[in-house]
Amino acid sequence: MSKPHANEDQPLGLTVHSMPNPQDLDAAGAYRTSSGRWKMLLVLLVCAAPVIASYFTYYVVRPEGRRNFGQLIHPQQPLPDVQAIALDGSKVNLRELKGQWLLVSVAGGTCDDSCTRHLYLQRQLREGLGKEKDRLDWVWLVSDDIPVAQTLRPALQTATVLRVAPSDLQRWLKPQEGAQLSQHLFLVDPIGNWMMRFPATLANEQVPQVKRDIERLLRASAFWDNEGR
């Protein structure tokens, strides 16, 4: 008897497969979702680790037991999402200032003696940082509608000068009890958080302590904060 050829028709075989269980599909989807969330959280933690470490070093460890001169702000206050006006009339969102350490003063456009002194101190403190100065911007927030005098403008060439509504400033920055915003210098970190306030009406002999605080913060953040924007 001859064997059947390979291309001859064969009986059709039917295999019945069970339908997938909806509960199994739901469980698999939930697992994938949970796994994805954990991976995302891990990535965020890795990105944030240098920042957390530097703040831990400055706020908690504080080598040699040294204490800061400026008052740390708890909780830190992020730059508000508000529009400011630059000297050239252009609009700038305050959050665009992120990316640098900011040494901030607040005063009206007339800029009295206290304001002039603060602007001088801000510029000198920045210049005193030497090769680290490009990591710090000095900022004057003008708190009224009075024009800035032309005689002041040459001294402000390296400053950031923005006019901000008083109500917006008051919702963000706070003076110490019994003082006014214009009596303080404020420090904002590159993430955009107001994190330190220096005492009102600084005496000349206290200025080196302000500089030491800024230098310590720059050292603590050196491995994650880069100069420039």
C-alpha positions as CSV (number, residue, x, y, z in Angstrom):
1,M,0.0,0.0,0.0
2,S,1.4,3.3,-1.0
3,K,1.9,6.0,1.7
4,P,-0.1,9.3,1.5
5,H,1.8,12.2,0.0
6,A,2.7,15.1,2.2
7,N,0.5,17.5,0.2
8,E,-2.6,15.3,0.3
9,D,-5.5,16.7,2.4
10,Q,-5.5,15.7,6.0
11,P,-8.3,15.7,8.5
12,L,-8.8,19.2,9.9
13,G,-7.8,19.3,13.6
14,L,-9.7,21.7,15.9
15,T,-8.2,22.9,19.1
16,V,-10.3,24.8,21.5
17,H,-8.5,27.5,23.5
18,S,-10.0,29.0,26.6
19,M,-10.9,32.7,26.6
20,P,-8.6,34.9,28.8
21,N,-10.0,35.5,32.3
22,P,-10.9,39.2,32.8
23,Q,-9.7,39.0,36.3
24,D,-6.3,37.9,35.1
25,L,-6.2,40.8,32.6
26,D,-7.1,43.3,35.3
27,A,-4.4,41.9,37.7
28,A,-1.7,42.1,34.9
29,G,-2.7,45.7,34.1
30,A,-2.6,46.7,37.7
31,Y,0.8,45.1,38.1
32,R,2.1,47.0,35.1
33,T,0.7,50.3,36.3
34,S,2.1,49.8,39.8
35,S,5.5,48.8,38.4
36,G,5.6,51.9,36.1
37,R,4.8,54.1,39.1
38,W,7.5,52.7,41.2
39,K,10.0,53.1,38.3
40,M,9.0,56.7,37.9
41,L,9.3,57.4,41.6
42,L,12.8,55.8,41.5
43,V,13.9,58.1,38.7
44,L,12.6,61.1,40.6
45,L,14.4,60.1,43.7
46,V,17.6,59.6,41.8
47,C,17.3,63.1,40.2
48,A,16.4,64.7,43.6
49,A,19.1,62.9,45.6
50,P,21.9,65.5,45.0
51,V,19.6,68.4,46.1
52,I,18.4,66.5,49.2
53,A,22.0,65.6,50.1
54,S,23.2,69.2,49.8
55,Y,20.4,70.5,52.0
56,F,20.9,67.8,54.5
57,T,24.6,68.7,54.7
58,Y,23.8,72.4,55.3
59,Y,20.7,72.1,57.5
60,V,21.4,69.0,59.5
61,V,25.1,68.1,59.6
62,R,26.5,71.6,59.6
63,P,30.2,70.7,59.8
64,E,32.1,72.0,62.9
65,G,28.8,72.8,64.6
66,R,28.6,76.2,62.8
67,R,25.2,77.9,62.8
68,N,23.8,80.1,60.0
69,F,23.4,83.8,60.5
70,G,20.3,84.2,58.3
71,Q,17.0,82.8,59.4
72,L,15.9,79.6,57.5
73,I,12.4,79.7,56.2
74,H,10.1,76.7,57.0
75,P,8.4,75.8,54.9
76,Q,10.3,77.3,52.0
77,Q,8.2,79.4,49.7
78,P,8.5,78.9,45.9
79,L,8.7,81.8,43.4
80,P,5.1,82.9,42.6
81,D,3.6,82.5,39.2
82,V,3.2,86.3,38.7
83,Q,4.2,88.8,36.0
84,A,6.8,91.4,36.7
85,I,7.9,94.4,34.5
86,A,11.6,94.9,33.7
87,L,13.2,98.3,33.3
88,D,12.8,98.0,29.5
89,G,9.1,97.4,29.9
90,S,9.2,93.7,29.0
91,K,7.1,91.3,31.0
92,V,8.9,88.6,33.0
93,N,7.4,85.8,35.0
94,L,9.2,85.6,38.4
95,R,9.5,81.8,37.9
96,E,11.9,82.5,35.1
97,L,14.5,83.5,37.7
98,K,15.0,79.9,38.6
99,G,18.4,78.4,37.9
100,Q,20.5,80.7,40.0
101,W,20.9,81.6,43.6
102,L,19.2,85.0,44.1
103,L,20.1,87.7,46.6
104,V,16.9,89.8,46.7
105,S,16.0,93.3,48.1
106,V,12.7,95.0,48.0
107,A,12.1,98.8,47.8
108,G,10.2,101.5,46.0
109,G,11.4,103.2,42.9
110,T,12.6,106.3,44.7
111,C,15.3,104.1,46.4
112,D,16.0,105.9,49.7
113,D,19.3,105.5,51.6
114,S,18.4,102.1,52.9
115,C,17.6,100.9,49.4
116,T,20.8,102.3,48.0
117,R,22.8,100.6,50.7
118,H,21.2,97.3,50.1
119,L,21.9,97.5,46.4
120,Y,25.6,98.3,47.2
121,L,25.8,95.4,49.6
122,Q,24.2,93.0,47.1
123,R,26.7,93.9,44.4
124,Q,29.6,93.7,46.8
125,L,28.6,90.4,48.3
126,R,28.3,88.9,44.8
127,E,31.7,90.3,43.7
128,G,33.2,89.0,46.9
129,L,32.4,85.4,45.9
130,G,35.2,85.6,43.3
131,K,35.0,82.7,40.8
132,E,31.7,81.6,42.3
133,K,29.9,84.9,41.6
134,D,28.3,83.7,38.4
135,R,26.2,81.3,40.5
136,L,24.5,84.3,42.3
137,D,22.2,87.0,40.8
138,W,21.4,90.1,42.7
139,V,17.8,91.2,42.3
140,W,15.9,94.4,43.2
141,L,12.1,94.0,43.3
142,V,10.6,97.4,42.9
143,S,7.4,97.5,44.9
144,D,5.6,100.6,43.5
145,D,5.0,102.4,40.2
146,I,7.6,105.2,40.8
147,P,10.2,105.2,37.9
148,V,13.7,104.2,38.8
149,A,16.0,107.2,38.6
150,Q,18.3,107.4,35.6
151,T,21.2,108.2,37.9
152,L,20.8,104.7,39.4
153,R,20.8,102.7,36.2
154,P,24.5,102.6,35.5
155,A,25.1,100.9,38.8
156,L,22.3,98.3,38.0
157,Q,23.8,97.0,34.8
158,T,24.6,93.6,36.4
159,A,21.4,93.5,38.5
160,T,18.0,92.1,37.7
161,V,15.5,94.8,38.4
162,L,11.8,93.9,38.2
163,R,8.7,95.8,39.2
164,V,6.2,93.6,41.1
165,A,2.8,94.4,42.5
166,P,3.0,94.9,46.3
167,S,0.2,92.4,46.9
168,D,2.2,89.7,45.0
169,L,5.3,90.4,47.1
170,Q,3.4,90.2,50.3
171,R,1.9,86.8,49.5
172,W,5.4,85.5,48.9
173,L,8.0,87.2,51.1
174,K,7.5,88.0,54.8
175,P,9.5,90.3,57.1
176,Q,10.4,89.5,60.6
177,E,7.9,90.7,63.2
178,G,7.9,94.5,63.5
179,A,10.0,95.0,60.4
180,Q,9.2,95.8,56.7
181,L,10.2,93.9,53.5
182,S,12.5,96.8,52.5
183,Q,14.6,96.2,55.6
184,H,15.7,92.7,54.7
185,L,17.8,90.9,52.2
186,F,16.3,87.5,51.1
187,L,18.0,84.5,49.6
188,V,16.3,82.2,47.0
189,D,17.8,78.9,45.9
190,P,18.2,77.7,42.3
191,I,15.1,75.5,42.6
192,G,13.2,78.8,43.1
193,N,12.5,78.6,46.8
194,W,12.8,81.5,49.2
195,M,14.8,79.7,51.9
196,M,16.6,82.4,54.0
197,R,16.0,85.9,55.4
198,F,18.7,88.1,56.8
199,P,18.1,90.3,59.8
200,A,16.5,93.7,59.2
201,T,18.9,96.7,59.0
202,L,22.2,94.9,58.8
203,A,25.1,96.5,60.6
204,N,28.4,96.8,58.8
205,E,30.0,94.3,61.1
206,Q,27.3,91.7,60.2
207,V,27.9,91.7,56.5
208,P,30.7,89.2,56.6
209,Q,28.3,86.8,58.3
210,V,25.9,87.1,55.4
211,K,28.8,86.4,53.0
212,R,29.7,83.2,55.1
213,D,26.2,81.9,54.9
214,I,26.1,82.4,51.1
215,E,29.5,80.7,50.7
216,R,28.5,77.7,52.7
217,L,25.3,77.3,50.7
218,L,27.3,77.5,47.4
219,R,29.7,74.9,48.7
220,A,26.9,72.6,49.9
221,S,25.2,72.8,46.5
222,A,28.4,72.7,44.4
223,F,27.8,69.2,42.9
224,W,24.4,69.8,41.6
225,D,24.1,73.6,41.0
226,N,25.9,75.0,37.9
227,E,26.7,78.6,37.2
228,G,24.6,80.4,34.7
229,R,21.1,79.7,33.6
